[in-house]
Amino acid sequence: MNSGRVCWPAGDRRAGSGLATTIVTDPDAGHRTVLPGEQVIDAGLPMQRGGIPEADRRLGELA
């Protein structure tokens, strides 16, 4: 059963050390999150990163 909690080991370690951590997700986002003001990077090694550019940007805005 999925409780809706996202498992991210580093987040658990941070919380265990008393550090506030917020995990943001977007089910349609891929590997490259685009933060506000950043340009989409399409260079580098060719690989399947998944996601759609709009969702990558949404995820960056949430972060």
C-alpha positions in Angstrom: 0.0 0.0 0.0 1.3 3.4 -0.9 0.9 6.0 1.9 1.7 8.8 -0.5 5.1 9.3 1.2 8.0 9.6 -1.2 11.0 7.6 -0.1 14.2 9.6 -0.5 17.0 8.3 1.7 18.8 11.7 1.9 15.6 13.3 3.1 15.2 10.7 5.8 18.8 11.4 6.9 18.3 15.1 7.0 15.1 14.8 9.0 16.9 12.5 11.4 19.4 15.2 11.9 16.7 17.8 12.6 17.0 19.5 9.3 13.8 20.6 7.5 13.4 19.0 4.1 10.7 19.4 1.6 10.4 16.9 -1.3 8.6 18.1 -4.4 7.5 15.8 -7.2 5.7 15.9 -10.5 4.8 12.6 -12.0 5.3 13.9 -15.6 8.8 15.4 -14.9 11.9 13.8 -16.2 15.6 13.8 -15.1 16.4 17.4 -15.7 14.5 19.8 -13.4 14.5 23.4 -14.8 14.7 26.0 -12.0 13.2 29.5 -12.6 15.4 31.6 -14.8 17.3 28.6 -16.2 17.4 27.6 -19.8 16.5 24.0 -20.8 19.7 22.1 -21.3 19.6 19.7 -24.2 23.3 19.1 -24.6 25.4 16.3 -23.2 25.3 12.6 -23.7 22.2 11.3 -25.6 20.0 9.3 -23.2 16.4 8.9 -22.4 15.6 11.3 -19.6 11.8 10.9 -19.7 9.3 13.5 -18.8 8.1 16.5 -20.7 9.8 20.0 -20.6 6.6 21.6 -19.1 6.7 19.2 -16.2 10.4 19.7 -15.7 9.8 23.5 -15.4 6.8 23.0 -13.1 8.9 20.9 -10.8 11.7 23.5 -10.8 9.1 26.2 -9.8 7.9 24.1 -6.9 11.5 23.6 -5.7 
